Amino acid sequence: MNAARTVAYLLISFLLCTGCTHKKKLYTSECGDAIHYKKVSFIHLIDSIKFYDKQFVEVSGTYHEGKHLSALVNDSLFTDHGDSHSLWVNFTQDCPLVMPGTGKGLFEPEDGSYLQMNNRIMTIRGRVDAKSKGHLKAYCATISDVSMVELE
């Protein structure tokens, strides 16, 4: 009976977890088509932020959004997640991000509600601005000229 209970528990856990997962969503902009992006780890980017100033990078982390909040933080459990070790994300309408094939924009409502991005893993392409520190100048740097967002 113990084995049957364990199997049932695992099956229920699997079903609950799969019901909570999000499909990956990719949004791109034509503004980044001719640019070569350097894929860097979050930790390396933060540790070498002055080296990457004004360069175009691709980096992944957990996105946090809210009132006066648009930040990419390290998704590792073993590092500092404070603002000074995070990146401010500056989305603009200059280069709209749209889902290929659908034309739906990143900030357009879908089925009557906006895309939930808070606390989701995000891969982003953009330009590092080490002099811009984001809201209240509390962040390590800013990622601007965003040309690609992939949400997991």
N, C-alpha and C positions, 0 to 999 in steps of 0.2 A: 504494500500500500504506500510505503514511503516513496518508492520510485515513481509511482503513478502521480503522487502529489507533486513531486519535483518536476516531472514533465509538464503537468498542468500549469504549475507556477511559471515555468520557462515560456510556455506557449502564450500565456496571458501577458507576461512581461514583453515578449516579442511583439505581440499585437498592439499593446499600448505604445510601445516605442515607435513602431512603424507608423502609427496613426499621428504621431507628433512631428514626424520628420517633414522637412520642406523639400520640394523639388528644387534642384539648382536652377537659378534664373540668371541669365546673362543679358546685360545691357551694354551697348557700345555706342560710340559716337564716331562720326566720320573725321573728327578733328585729330584723332591719333593714328590715322592710317599710315602716314609716312614716317612715323617716329619709331625708333628702336628703343624698347624698354628693357632695362636691366632687372632681371628677377633676383630679388634679394630677400633674405630672411628678415623677419621683424627685428630680432635682436641685433643682427649685424647693421641694419639700417640705423637703429637708435644709437648704437655704439660708434658709428662712423658718420653721423648726420652731416658734419661739415664737408666731408668728402663727397657726399651725394647732393649737396646744395646745387640747385638749378638743373639737376639731372632728372631724366624720366625713368621711373622705377615701376616695378610690379611687386606688390607686397600683400601678404595676407594677415588677417587678425580678426578680432571680434569687434563688430561695429556697435557703438553706443550712441543713441540719439535721445534727444529730449529738449526741453526748453533751454536754450543757450548751450546745447551740447550736440556735437557732431564729431565723434572721435573714433579712431581705430586704436585698439589696445592689443597687447600681446595676448594670444590665446593660451599660452603656457600656464600651467598651474604653479610653476616654480619661479616666476619672475615678478618684479614690481609692476603693478598695474596702475600706479599713480599717474596723474596728468603729465608730470615731467618726463615720464617714460612712454607717453602716448603721442599719437599724431592727430592733429586737428585736420578734419576733412572739409575742404571748401568746395561744395558743389555750386556750379553756376549754370545759368541758362544759356550761356554763350555757345556751348556745344552740348545740345540735349542728348541724354542717354536714353536709347530706345532698345526694345527687345527686337532683334532681327526677325523679320518675317511677319511680325504683328504690328509694328509701328507704335506699340504702347510704351509710353515714357515711364521712367523710373518713379517719377513723382505724380503720375496720373492715377486716379482711383480705378480700381478693378473690382467689378461686382459690388459697387457702392462703397468700398472701403479702400484705404491706402495700404500699400505694401508694408508689411511689418518687417522692419529691418533691425530693430533693436535686439542686441544680444545674439546676432547671427554672425556666422563666419563669413567674412567678406574678403575677396581678392580684388584689389583695386590697382588701376594704372593711372599714374599722374606724375606731376612735376613736384619735386621737393623744394620747399622754400624754408631754409633753415633760419632766416631772419624773422619770418612771421611765426608767431607762437600761439596763434588761435585766440579764443575767448579768454580775456583777462591775462593774456600772455603767459598762460600756465602750461602750455604744451611744449614738447621737444621741438616740433616743427609743424609745418602745414603741408598737406598734399593738395595741390591745386591742379587746374587744367585736367580734370578727371575725364578720361576717355573710355574707361571700361570698368564695370562693376559686375562681379559674379557673386551671387549670394548662395550659400549652401543652406 
